[in-house]
Amino acid sequence: MAGSEELEQTTFTAMRQASREDYQKIGRHSLAYLSELPGRILTHLEILSGDTGGYAVDRLTHSLQSATRAQRDGRDDEYVACALLHDIGDTLACTNHAQLAATVLEPFVSEKNHWIVEHHGIFQGYYFFHHLGLERDMRDRFRDHPHWKDCAEFCEKYDQNSFDPAYDTLPLEHFEPLVAKVFAEPRKSIYLNEETGRIVG
């Protein structure tokens, strides 16, 4: 698909002036831009490199290690992508990073995996909140939720233990095909055509 910069531009200056043809042009731009999303995600993951936040590995290594552990444990591509991206919000959403990551993933993953990512920050707190004067068992507010055990398992197996500089962590390049696959087509969006199940454009 042609890059959005190669496509025809519209000329209206207010949306109420636009025609169907204008939005067909814009739709083609949107589809081209969507096709480039995996590359932008990989670029943003690279931004996590260098800063450790005080841990023994930097933020990118932690994310890669989480994804590596999940993949080696036989998790499917979608789950591994969630492990890879679970902290992608660190750079812009320093106080609610889990929610930002969940928003990025939501159109492309199951409701369960979205919930795990969205709530992993609270569940991860089980391992350190008590050292900061916070409520260690904050995650128990969700004890009756059907995905409580899934989120607790994610944090136990793939998050809290993924700060090991000696672990054989796979590089970002290894996950490029997986990211391209998971982000190829959204499952849900206000821009999905109900009849075709495809993004309009």
Backbone as a chain_set.jsonl record, in Angstrom:
{"seq": "MAGSEELEQTTFTAMRQASREDYQKIGRHSLAYLSELPGRILTHLEILSGDTGGYAVDRLTHSLQSATRAQRDGRDDEYVACALLHDIGDTLACTNHAQLAATVLEPFVSEKNHWIVEHHGIFQGYYFFHHLGLERDMRDRFRDHPHWKDCAEFCEKYDQNSFDPAYDTLPLEHFEPLVAKVFAEPRKSIYLNEETGRIVG", "coords": {"N": [[0.843, -1.2, 0.0], [0.476, 2.231, -0.781], [2.361, 4.829, 0.802], [0.991, 7.271, 3.082], [1.786, 9.825, 2.418], [1.974, 9.802, -0.306], [-0.527, 9.84, -1.333], [-3.556, 11.395, -2.541], [-4.417, 14.662, -1.475], [-6.965, 16.368, 0.445], [-8.827, 19.502, 0.207], [-10.496, 20.989, 1.813], [-11.283, 23.179, 4.585], [-12.72, 23.005, 6.877], [-14.471, 20.484, 8.581], [-17.21, 20.247, 8.098], [-17.476, 21.078, 5.539], [-16.716, 19.059, 3.898], [-16.866, 16.434, 1.4], [-18.261, 13.213, 0.338], [-16.377, 12.119, -1.385], [-14.106, 13.426, -0.507], [-13.766, 12.197, 1.998], [-13.325, 9.628, 1.214], [-10.802, 9.859, 0.142], [-9.438, 10.568, 2.479], [-9.892, 8.278, 3.925], [-8.298, 6.451, 2.521], [-5.784, 7.453, 3.143], [-5.859, 6.947, 5.901], [-5.932, 4.153, 6.024], [-3.457, 3.532, 4.914], [-1.805, 4.675, 6.836], [-2.499, 3.157, 9.069], [-1.464, 0.714, 8.266], [1.194, 1.072, 8.729], [1.466, 0.967, 11.418], [2.643, -1.206, 13.011], [5.432, -0.712, 12.652], [5.704, 1.79, 13.881], [5.098, 1.119, 16.487], [7.248, -0.574, 17.15], [9.307, 1.297, 16.968], [8.604, 2.976, 19.076], [8.908, 1.249, 21.212], [11.662, 1.043, 21.209], [12.361, 3.431, 22.352], [12.251, 2.921, 25.006], [14.684, 1.955, 25.665], [17.725, 2.202, 27.508], [16.977, 3.725, 29.84], [16.788, 2.707, 33.147], [15.154, 3.021, 35.309], [16.041, 2.519, 37.796], [16.178, -0.182, 38.138], [17.788, -3.433, 37.515], [18.006, -3.854, 34.826], [17.343, -2.153, 31.678], [14.294, -0.472, 30.591], [13.433, -1.412, 28.099], [14.758, -3.9, 27.89], [13.53, -5.222, 30.011], [10.897, -5.395, 28.996], [11.316, -6.942, 26.697], [12.325, -9.232, 27.894], [10.148, -10.101, 29.376], [8.384, -10.737, 27.268], [9.919, -12.706, 26.007], [10.023, -14.739, 27.961], [7.304, -15.379, 28.087], [6.826, -16.298, 25.482], [8.559, -18.524, 25.334], [7.291, -20.06, 27.126], [5.22, -21.042, 25.756], [3.05, -19.418, 25.15], [0.501, -17.807, 23.142], [0.748, -15.736, 20.118], [-0.604, -13.3, 20.463], [-0.753, -12.983, 23.252], [1.974, -12.876, 23.835], [2.62, -10.517, 22.515], [1.236, -8.734, 24.136], [2.723, -9.042, 26.479], [5.125, -7.984, 25.559], [4.423, -5.317, 25.093], [3.453, -4.347, 27.482], [4.509, -2.383, 29.155], [4.797, -0.182, 27.543], [3.738, 2.279, 27.873], [5.285, 3.679, 29.668], [6.888, 5.921, 29.017], [5.277, 8.175, 28.409], [3.069, 8.06, 30.061], [3.625, 8.141, 32.943], [2.477, 7.774, 35.44], [0.274, 6.233, 35.015], [0.793, 4.01, 33.356], [-0.062, 1.453, 32.589], [-2.681, 1.701, 31.711], [-2.387, 3.219, 29.382], [-0.907, 1.472, 27.745], [-2.786, -0.573, 27.54], [-4.781, 0.705, 26.095], [-3.563, 1.08, 23.602], [-3.375, -1.577, 22.804], [-5.991, -2.545, 22.855], [-7.841, -2.586, 20.484], [-6.883, -4.797, 19.134], [-6.624, -7.158, 20.547], [-7.848, -9.825, 22.699], [-10.601, -9.501, 25.041], [-9.874, -10.47, 27.542], [-7.015, -10.438, 27.506], [-6.625, -7.713, 27.129], [-7.667, -6.763, 29.558], [-5.874, -7.85, 31.38], [-3.479, -6.454, 30.758], [-4.327, -3.833, 31.242], [-4.722, -3.856, 33.999], [-2.375, -4.729, 35.12], [-0.538, -3.113, 36.451], [-1.587, -2.565, 38.989], [-1.747, -5.179, 39.976], [0.916, -5.926, 39.886], [1.814, -4.411, 41.905], [1.568, -5.928, 44.195], [4.004, -6.998, 44.745], [5.604, -4.93, 45.634], [4.297, -2.644, 46.706], [3.935, -2.477, 49.475], [6.403, -1.746, 50.407], [6.478, 0.895, 49.909], [4.619, 2.138, 51.411], [2.101, 1.769, 50.448], [-0.998, 0.061, 49.606], [-0.59, -3.245, 49.659], [-2.24, -5.363, 48.853], [-3.943, -4.284, 46.955], [-4.816, -5.303, 44.57], [-6.751, -7.102, 45.288], [-9.15, -5.861, 45.255], [-10.264, -6.549, 42.942], [-10.857, -9.19, 43.165], [-13.072, -10.82, 42.628], [-13.298, -10.754, 39.917], [-13.439, -12.335, 36.709], [-10.953, -12.497, 35.421], [-8.991, -12.25, 37.303], [-7.159, -14.227, 38.299], [-5.727, -14.703, 35.966], [-4.402, -12.282, 35.493], [-2.874, -12.095, 37.811], [-1.257, -14.317, 37.405], [0.135, -13.538, 35.074], [1.709, -11.429, 36.081], [3.244, -12.79, 37.996], [4.624, -14.8, 36.524], [5.769, -13.537, 34.28], [6.335, -10.822, 34.593], [7.151, -9.645, 37.226], [9.504, -11.026, 37.559], [11.225, -10.398, 35.524], [13.692, -8.926, 35.351], [16.313, -9.575, 34.992], [19.62, -9.375, 34.297], [21.238, -11.439, 33.413], [19.701, -13.197, 32.044], [18.802, -14.974, 29.077], [17.739, -13.064, 26.952], [15.608, -12.427, 24.219], [16.186, -10.451, 21.233], [14.737, -7.307, 20.084], [14.28, -7.425, 17.334], [13.584, -10.048, 16.892], [10.909, -10.168, 17.523], [9.587, -8.716, 15.633], [8.087, -9.855, 13.349], [5.932, -10.97, 14.753], [4.729, -8.721, 15.969], [3.911, -7.386, 13.651], [2.005, -9.201, 12.742], [0.037, -9.323, 14.831], [-0.867, -6.702, 14.907], [-1.995, -6.307, 12.452], [-4.703, -6.198, 11.7], [-7.445, -4.684, 13.155], [-9.692, -5.899, 15.692], [-11.844, -4.657, 16.824], [-13.372, -1.491, 16.614], [-14.589, 1.844, 16.304], [-14.489, 2.462, 13.704], [-14.867, 0.232, 12.198], [-16.474, -1.49, 9.595], [-19.62, -2.87, 9.869], [-20.697, -4.831, 8.23], [-18.622, -5.851, 6.61], [-16.606, -6.221, 8.424], [-14.206, -4.965, 8.323], [-11.838, -2.239, 8.525], [-12.977, 0.947, 7.605], [-12.33, 2.744, 4.588]], "CA": [[0.0, 0.0, 0.0], [1.252, 3.466, -0.856], [2.42, 5.628, 2.011], [-0.027, 8.326, 3.083], [2.302, 11.049, 1.79], [1.872, 9.66, -1.752], [-1.933, 9.858, -1.694], [-4.136, 12.704, -2.846], [-4.876, 15.442, -0.33], [-8.195, 17.153, 0.33], [-8.566, 20.945, 0.267], [-11.433, 21.706, 2.687], [-10.672, 23.756, 5.785], [-13.581, 22.656, 8.004], [-15.022, 19.166, 8.281], [-18.576, 20.345, 7.586], [-17.408, 21.382, 4.11], [-16.177, 17.915, 3.165], [-17.76, 15.575, 0.616], [-17.977, 11.783, 0.412], [-15.116, 11.888, -2.094], [-13.038, 13.863, 0.388], [-13.532, 11.201, 3.035], [-12.727, 8.459, 0.579], [-9.369, 10.162, 0.1], [-8.933, 10.508, 3.852], [-9.903, 6.865, 4.286], [-7.116, 5.803, 1.941], [-4.666, 7.875, 3.992], [-5.974, 6.273, 7.195], [-5.543, 2.752, 5.855], [-2.006, 3.505, 4.723], [-1.195, 4.988, 8.126], [-2.712, 1.988, 9.907], [-0.553, -0.359, 7.842], [2.521, 1.391, 9.244], [1.424, 0.941, 12.885], [3.668, -2.068, 13.637], [6.729, -0.034, 12.652], [5.69, 2.846, 14.898], [5.143, 0.455, 17.795], [8.628, -0.998, 17.371], [10.086, 2.512, 17.216], [8.315, 3.467, 20.421], [9.546, 0.333, 22.153], [13.088, 1.376, 21.261], [12.525, 4.58, 23.242], [12.402, 2.406, 26.366], [16.068, 1.565, 25.868], [18.641, 3.137, 28.169], [16.555, 4.111, 31.182], [16.528, 1.524, 33.98], [14.221, 3.305, 36.392], [16.646, 2.025, 39.028], [16.247, -1.644, 38.127], [19.047, -4.0, 37.027], [17.983, -3.807, 33.364], [16.55, -1.011, 31.233], [12.87, -0.734, 30.373], [13.277, -2.234, 26.907], [15.161, -5.265, 28.226], [12.452, -5.798, 30.825], [9.78, -5.727, 28.109], [11.754, -8.066, 25.87], [12.459, -10.416, 28.741], [8.784, -10.535, 29.66], [7.882, -11.387, 26.055], [10.711, -13.918, 25.795], [9.556, -15.751, 28.905], [5.958, -15.791, 27.687], [6.925, -17.098, 24.259], [9.188, -19.801, 25.668], [6.324, -20.803, 27.92], [4.196, -21.544, 24.856], [1.916, -18.506, 24.997], [0.244, -17.469, 21.741], [1.348, -14.476, 19.665], [-1.297, -12.158, 21.054], [-0.315, -12.874, 24.639], [3.369, -12.433, 23.804], [2.588, -9.084, 22.158], [0.834, -8.008, 25.341], [3.89, -9.029, 27.361], [6.105, -7.078, 24.977], [3.963, -3.931, 25.124], [2.739, -4.02, 28.716], [5.078, -1.168, 29.76], [5.098, 0.804, 26.503], [3.248, 3.578, 28.331], [6.178, 4.276, 30.668], [7.506, 7.192, 28.632], [4.317, 9.277, 28.376], [2.072, 7.915, 31.122], [4.471, 7.66, 34.039], [1.67, 7.444, 36.615], [-0.807, 5.298, 34.63], [1.335, 3.399, 32.143], [-0.807, 0.252, 32.201], [-3.87, 2.108, 30.972], [-1.984, 3.63, 28.041], [-0.576, 0.258, 27.002], [-4.029, -1.28, 27.267], [-5.483, 1.437, 25.044], [-2.895, 0.751, 22.342], [-3.626, -2.975, 22.472], [-7.413, -2.928, 22.92], [-8.507, -2.98, 19.238], [-6.217, -5.923, 18.474], [-6.488, -8.324, 21.412], [-9.066, -10.28, 23.374], [-11.012, -8.754, 26.226], [-9.087, -10.948, 28.672], [-5.651, -9.919, 27.429], [-6.717, -6.27, 27.375], [-7.878, -6.562, 30.991], [-4.61, -8.164, 32.054], [-2.554, -5.338, 30.575], [-4.883, -2.643, 31.886], [-4.678, -3.954, 35.454], [-1.142, -5.339, 35.621], [0.159, -2.198, 37.354], [-2.117, -2.805, 40.335], [-1.38, -6.534, 40.384], [2.362, -5.923, 40.109], [2.026, -3.769, 43.2], [1.635, -6.939, 45.248], [5.406, -7.313, 45.022], [6.398, -3.817, 46.166], [3.54, -1.525, 47.269], [4.113, -2.417, 50.927], [7.674, -1.078, 50.678], [6.29, 2.321, 49.656], [3.518, 2.622, 52.227], [0.853, 1.606, 49.718], [-1.754, -1.142, 49.92], [-0.035, -4.373, 48.91], [-3.309, -6.197, 48.314], [-4.863, -3.483, 46.167], [-5.358, -6.157, 43.514], [-7.894, -7.866, 45.788], [-10.375, -5.148, 44.906], [-10.78, -7.216, 41.74], [-10.784, -10.621, 43.457], [-14.211, -11.532, 42.041], [-13.302, -10.629, 38.457], [-13.035, -13.611, 36.086], [-9.563, -12.495, 34.935], [-8.075, -11.98, 38.418], [-6.079, -15.219, 38.319], [-4.918, -14.531, 34.758], [-3.522, -11.125, 35.677], [-1.903, -12.474, 38.843], [-0.313, -15.238, 36.773], [1.002, -12.755, 34.188], [2.703, -10.703, 36.876], [4.121, -13.749, 38.663], [5.459, -15.577, 35.604], [6.384, -12.814, 33.161], [6.583, -9.404, 34.86], [7.946, -9.361, 38.426], [10.778, -11.747, 37.507], [11.901, -10.106, 34.246], [14.688, -7.87, 35.549], [17.536, -10.362, 35.166], [20.586, -9.079, 33.233], [21.89, -12.664, 32.965], [18.751, -14.033, 31.303], [19.001, -14.993, 27.623], [16.599, -12.31, 26.423], [15.596, -12.286, 22.768], [16.232, -9.049, 20.802], [13.506, -6.741, 19.54], [14.115, -7.89, 15.954], [12.935, -11.357, 16.914], [9.468, -10.011, 17.693], [9.017, -7.883, 14.566], [6.987, -10.523, 12.626], [4.816, -11.135, 15.671], [4.059, -7.418, 16.079], [3.235, -7.148, 12.368], [0.837, -10.091, 12.672], [-0.986, -8.958, 15.809], [-1.405, -5.378, 14.616], [-2.362, -6.234, 11.036], [-6.125, -5.926, 11.503], [-8.134, -4.556, 14.441], [-10.905, -6.681, 15.926], [-12.928, -3.766, 17.205], [-13.109, -0.074, 16.425], [-15.758, 2.561, 15.793], [-14.298, 2.618, 12.261], [-15.089, -1.044, 11.532], [-17.73, -1.682, 8.879], [-20.263, -4.029, 10.486], [-20.967, -5.856, 7.234], [-17.379, -6.461, 6.122], [-15.683, -6.469, 9.511], [-12.922, -4.314, 7.987], [-11.743, -0.801, 8.743], [-13.423, 1.685, 6.425], [-11.286, 3.565, 3.966]], "C": [[0.873, 1.241, 0.0], [1.253, 4.176, 0.486], [1.449, 6.785, 1.921], [0.456, 9.595, 2.406], [2.18, 11.001, 0.274], [0.431, 9.771, -2.243], [-2.45, 11.283, -1.854], [-4.677, 13.372, -1.593], [-6.246, 16.058, -0.606], [-7.846, 18.632, 0.459], [-9.511, 21.685, 1.211], [-10.725, 22.155, 3.961], [-11.525, 23.552, 7.032], [-14.304, 21.356, 7.64], [-16.439, 19.244, 7.707], [-18.615, 20.676, 6.094], [-17.09, 20.147, 3.26], [-17.258, 17.094, 2.464], [-17.419, 14.108, 0.866], [-16.638, 11.469, -0.246], [-13.928, 12.315, -1.233], [-12.718, 12.78, 1.42], [-13.083, 9.864, 2.481], [-11.216, 8.643, 0.457], [-8.747, 10.021, 1.492], [-8.881, 9.06, 4.332], [-8.691, 6.133, 3.744], [-5.856, 6.187, 2.727], [-4.669, 7.091, 5.307], [-5.53, 4.816, 7.106], [-4.034, 2.615, 5.666], [-1.282, 3.738, 6.044], [-1.328, 3.811, 9.085], [-1.74, 0.872, 9.552], [0.86, -0.154, 8.369], [2.594, 1.334, 10.776], [2.455, 0.011, 13.506], [5.047, -1.416, 13.7], [6.802, 1.052, 13.705], [5.754, 2.252, 16.298], [6.569, 0.021, 18.117], [9.53, 0.205, 17.673], [9.855, 3.021, 18.626], [8.894, 2.541, 21.485], [11.026, 0.656, 22.304], [13.362, 2.562, 22.183], [12.725, 4.131, 24.688], [13.841, 2.017, 26.684], [16.838, 2.64, 26.628], [18.25, 3.491, 29.584], [16.176, 2.872, 31.986], [15.434, 1.766, 35.002], [14.733, 2.812, 37.739], [16.763, 0.514, 39.096], [17.571, -2.11, 37.513], [19.13, -4.04, 35.509], [17.167, -2.589, 32.934], [15.138, -1.452, 30.869], [12.636, -1.614, 29.136], [13.641, -3.685, 27.208], [14.099, -5.945, 29.072], [11.288, -6.237, 29.947], [10.117, -6.931, 27.242], [11.845, -9.352, 26.68], [11.082, -10.976, 29.109], [8.206, -11.294, 28.471], [8.619, -12.691, 25.774], [10.233, -15.047, 26.699], [8.182, -16.285, 28.491], [6.008, -16.685, 26.449], [7.524, -18.473, 24.553], [8.279, -20.681, 26.523], [5.154, -21.305, 27.069], [2.976, -20.665, 24.698], [1.741, -18.132, 23.528], [0.758, -16.071, 21.416], [0.697, -13.262, 20.307], [-0.857, -11.919, 22.494], [1.12, -12.362, 24.705], [3.456, -10.953, 23.448], [2.181, -8.245, 23.357], [1.988, -7.943, 26.338], [4.938, -8.036, 26.864], [5.717, -5.617, 25.181], [3.432, -3.485, 26.48], [3.258, -2.746, 29.387], [5.379, -0.081, 28.724], [4.629, 2.201, 26.901], [4.184, 4.301, 29.279], [6.649, 5.676, 30.303], [6.551, 8.373, 28.738], [3.303, 9.237, 29.501], [2.765, 7.346, 32.357], [3.67, 7.235, 35.271], [0.476, 6.556, 36.28], [-0.423, 4.547, 33.359], [0.52, 2.203, 31.664], [-2.029, 0.603, 31.358], [-3.527, 2.542, 29.55], [-1.66, 2.408, 27.185], [-1.841, -0.497, 26.615], [-4.82, -0.61, 26.15], [-4.88, 1.143, 23.677], [-3.291, -0.647, 21.874], [-5.102, -3.298, 22.253], [-8.047, -3.323, 21.591], [-8.009, -4.292, 18.652], [-6.184, -7.213, 19.296], [-7.821, -8.671, 22.062], [-9.375, -9.415, 24.582], [-10.183, -9.171, 27.433], [-7.676, -10.38, 28.642], [-5.621, -8.413, 27.645], [-6.834, -6.001, 28.868], [-6.592, -6.817, 31.763], [-3.649, -6.983, 31.959], [-3.046, -4.105, 31.331], [-4.703, -2.667, 33.406], [-3.34, -4.465, 36.001], [-0.394, -4.426, 36.582], [-0.281, -2.396, 38.798], [-1.681, -4.176, 40.834], [0.12, -6.648, 40.653], [2.693, -5.298, 41.459], [2.087, -4.733, 44.369], [3.079, -7.197, 45.676], [6.187, -6.151, 45.636], [5.609, -2.697, 46.84], [3.797, -1.367, 48.767], [5.437, -1.761, 51.315], [7.56, 0.439, 50.53], [5.153, 2.918, 50.484], [2.178, 2.561, 51.522], [0.222, 0.267, 50.067], [-1.278, -2.306, 49.057], [-1.121, -5.174, 48.208], [-4.36, -5.388, 47.555], [-5.532, -4.327, 45.069], [-6.59, -6.929, 43.978], [-9.21, -7.114, 45.624], [-11.051, -5.805, 43.702], [-10.872, -8.737, 41.927], [-11.904, -11.416, 42.783], [-14.266, -11.439, 40.519], [-12.821, -11.938, 37.822], [-11.594, -13.662, 35.603], [-8.549, -12.223, 36.048], [-6.89, -12.94, 38.395], [-5.159, -15.064, 37.114], [-3.936, -13.377, 34.911], [-2.467, -11.417, 36.74], [-0.838, -13.404, 38.27], [0.646, -14.495, 35.852], [2.102, -12.069, 34.99], [3.704, -11.65, 37.53], [5.11, -14.392, 37.696], [6.272, -14.736, 34.629], [6.746, -11.355, 33.45], [7.526, -9.211, 36.038], [9.33, -9.995, 38.384], [11.615, -11.414, 36.274], [12.828, -8.899, 34.341], [16.083, -8.47, 35.686], [18.523, -10.092, 34.023], [21.288, -10.325, 32.697], [20.968, -13.563, 32.14], [18.994, -13.896, 29.802], [17.786, -14.36, 26.933], [16.702, -12.159, 24.911], [15.567, -10.811, 22.366], [14.899, -8.595, 20.213], [13.227, -7.257, 18.133], [13.396, -9.234, 15.885], [11.415, -11.237, 16.917], [8.807, -9.189, 16.58], [7.906, -8.591, 13.795], [5.743, -10.695, 13.493], [4.025, -9.836, 15.81], [3.298, -7.106, 14.797], [1.958, -7.977, 12.265], [-0.287, -9.617, 13.586], [-1.649, -7.629, 15.461], [-1.813, -5.205, 13.147], [-3.804, -5.782, 10.831], [-6.822, -5.824, 12.857], [-9.385, -5.421, 14.51], [-12.109, -5.794, 16.205], [-12.467, -2.317, 17.074], [-14.406, 0.583, 15.98], [-15.672, 2.73, 14.284], [-14.437, 1.301, 11.508], [-16.452, -1.057, 10.845], [-18.38, -2.963, 9.395], [-20.481, -5.161, 9.497], [-19.692, -6.595, 6.825], [-16.428, -6.856, 7.248], [-14.312, -5.854, 9.285], [-12.985, -2.834, 8.298], [-12.161, -0.079, 7.456], [-12.283, 2.518, 5.887], [-11.368, 3.507, 2.469]], "O": [[1.886, 1.299, 0.696], [0.267, 4.133, 1.221], [1.114, 7.239, 0.826], [-0.348, 10.364, 1.878], [2.27, 12.039, -0.38], [0.194, 9.795, -3.45], [-1.852, 12.241, -1.364], [-5.313, 12.73, -0.757], [-6.63, 16.243, -1.761], [-6.71, 18.98, 0.781], [-9.356, 22.891, 1.4], [-9.707, 21.588, 4.36], [-11.095, 23.894, 8.134], [-14.702, 21.172, 6.49], [-16.825, 18.39, 6.91], [-19.664, 20.567, 5.459], [-17.188, 20.197, 2.034], [-18.413, 17.07, 2.889], [-16.423, 13.793, 1.518], [-15.86, 10.661, 0.261], [-12.884, 11.663, -1.224], [-11.552, 12.484, 1.684], [-12.517, 9.05, 3.211], [-10.449, 7.699, 0.644], [-7.678, 9.433, 1.656], [-7.961, 8.661, 5.046], [-8.118, 5.286, 4.429], [-4.976, 5.356, 2.948], [-3.626, 6.63, 5.77], [-4.843, 4.308, 7.993], [-3.414, 1.693, 6.197], [-0.279, 3.088, 6.339], [-0.396, 3.498, 9.826], [-1.249, 0.166, 10.432], [1.639, -1.104, 8.447], [3.638, 1.614, 11.364], [3.104, 0.412, 14.471], [5.752, -1.556, 14.699], [7.834, 1.225, 14.353], [6.389, 2.815, 17.189], [7.044, 0.226, 19.234], [10.407, 0.13, 18.533], [10.793, 3.449, 19.299], [9.324, 3.001, 22.542], [11.579, 0.556, 23.399], [14.457, 2.688, 22.732], [13.296, 4.861, 25.498], [14.179, 1.778, 27.843], [16.63, 3.835, 26.418], [19.115, 3.553, 30.457], [15.339, 2.079, 31.555], [14.843, 0.814, 35.511], [13.973, 2.699, 38.701], [17.384, -0.017, 40.017], [18.372, -1.298, 37.051], [20.212, -4.239, 34.957], [16.391, -2.05, 33.723], [14.829, -2.643, 30.842], [11.742, -2.461, 29.134], [12.912, -4.6, 26.823], [13.802, -7.122, 28.867], [10.75, -7.329, 30.13], [9.297, -7.833, 27.074], [11.482, -10.427, 26.201], [10.89, -12.191, 29.146], [7.613, -12.36, 28.635], [8.008, -13.672, 25.35], [10.06, -16.179, 26.249], [7.933, -17.49, 28.54], [5.318, -17.702, 26.379], [7.023, -19.481, 24.055], [8.48, -21.891, 26.624], [4.218, -21.915, 27.585], [1.96, -21.113, 24.166], [2.703, -18.135, 22.759], [1.151, -15.316, 22.306], [1.381, -12.3, 20.655], [-0.619, -10.781, 22.898], [1.443, -11.513, 25.536], [4.269, -10.22, 24.012], [2.724, -7.161, 23.571], [2.208, -6.91, 26.971], [5.562, -7.333, 27.658], [6.581, -4.771, 25.415], [2.999, -2.341, 26.615], [2.512, -2.095, 30.119], [6.141, 0.844, 29.007], [5.075, 3.195, 26.327], [3.904, 5.437, 29.662], [6.794, 6.528, 31.179], [6.968, 9.467, 29.119], [2.734, 10.268, 29.861], [2.514, 6.209, 32.757], [4.144, 6.419, 36.061], [-0.265, 6.165, 37.182], [-1.205, 4.459, 32.412], [0.421, 1.965, 30.46], [-2.368, -0.107, 30.411], [-4.283, 2.268, 28.617], [-2.089, 2.32, 26.034], [-1.955, -1.001, 25.498], [-5.459, -1.29, 25.347], [-5.609, 0.975, 22.7], [-3.514, -0.869, 20.684], [-5.421, -4.242, 21.53], [-8.753, -4.331, 21.557], [-8.649, -4.847, 17.759], [-5.758, -8.253, 18.792], [-8.788, -7.913, 21.984], [-8.515, -8.688, 25.081], [-9.823, -8.331, 28.258], [-7.192, -9.886, 29.66], [-4.699, -7.892, 28.272], [-6.17, -5.105, 29.389], [-6.263, -6.082, 32.694], [-3.073, -6.562, 32.962], [-2.261, -3.418, 31.983], [-4.547, -1.617, 34.029], [-3.187, -4.616, 37.213], [0.322, -4.919, 37.453], [0.541, -2.397, 39.715], [-1.287, -4.318, 41.991], [0.54, -7.384, 41.546], [3.713, -5.611, 42.072], [2.609, -4.386, 45.429], [3.342, -7.567, 46.821], [7.307, -6.345, 46.11], [6.219, -1.858, 47.503], [3.868, -0.245, 49.27], [5.576, -1.271, 52.435], [8.439, 1.179, 50.973], [4.77, 4.07, 50.28], [1.223, 3.218, 51.937], [0.834, -0.561, 50.742], [-1.54, -2.338, 47.854], [-0.927, -5.615, 47.075], [-5.531, -5.765, 47.519], [-6.678, -4.078, 44.697], [-7.391, -7.365, 43.151], [-10.277, -7.689, 45.838], [-12.25, -5.638, 43.477], [-10.955, -9.479, 40.948], [-11.698, -12.57, 42.406], [-15.178, -11.983, 39.897], [-11.903, -12.576, 38.337], [-11.055, -14.749, 35.393], [-7.373, -11.989, 35.767], [-5.74, -12.507, 38.466], [-3.95, -15.268, 37.224], [-2.777, -13.481, 34.509], [-1.306, -11.035, 36.591], [0.34, -13.292, 38.608], [1.842, -14.786, 35.842], [3.276, -12.122, 34.625], [4.892, -11.335, 37.606], [6.295, -14.516, 38.006], [7.342, -15.158, 34.191], [7.401, -10.715, 32.627], [8.611, -8.657, 35.861], [10.235, -9.553, 39.092], [12.614, -12.084, 36.009], [12.761, -7.977, 33.528], [16.929, -7.94, 36.407], [18.291, -10.531, 32.896], [21.881, -10.269, 31.619], [21.409, -14.577, 31.6], [19.351, -12.821, 29.321], [16.924, -15.059, 26.401], [17.758, -11.805, 24.386], [14.983, -9.995, 23.081], [14.043, -9.417, 19.885], [12.074, -7.499, 17.776], [12.683, -9.515, 14.922], [10.716, -12.096, 16.38], [7.591, -8.995, 16.594], [6.851, -7.989, 13.593], [4.621, -10.575, 13.0], [2.794, -9.848, 15.773], [2.17, -6.616, 14.846], [0.945, -7.5, 11.754], [-1.438, -9.521, 13.159], [-2.845, -7.447, 15.688], [-1.956, -4.081, 12.667], [-4.093, -5.056, 9.88], [-6.795, -6.78, 13.632], [-10.053, -5.643, 13.501], [-13.243, -6.135, 15.868], [-11.326, -1.977, 17.384], [-15.237, -0.063, 15.342], [-16.657, 3.098, 13.644], [-14.158, 1.244, 10.31], [-17.461, -0.681, 11.442], [-17.761, -4.027, 9.363], [-20.454, -6.331, 9.88], [-19.689, -7.82, 6.708], [-15.557, -7.708, 7.068], [-13.358, -6.19, 9.986], [-14.065, -2.244, 8.33], [-11.747, -0.455, 6.359], [-11.392, 2.94, 6.624], [-10.566, 4.139, 1.781]]}, "num_chains": 1, "name": "protein.A"}
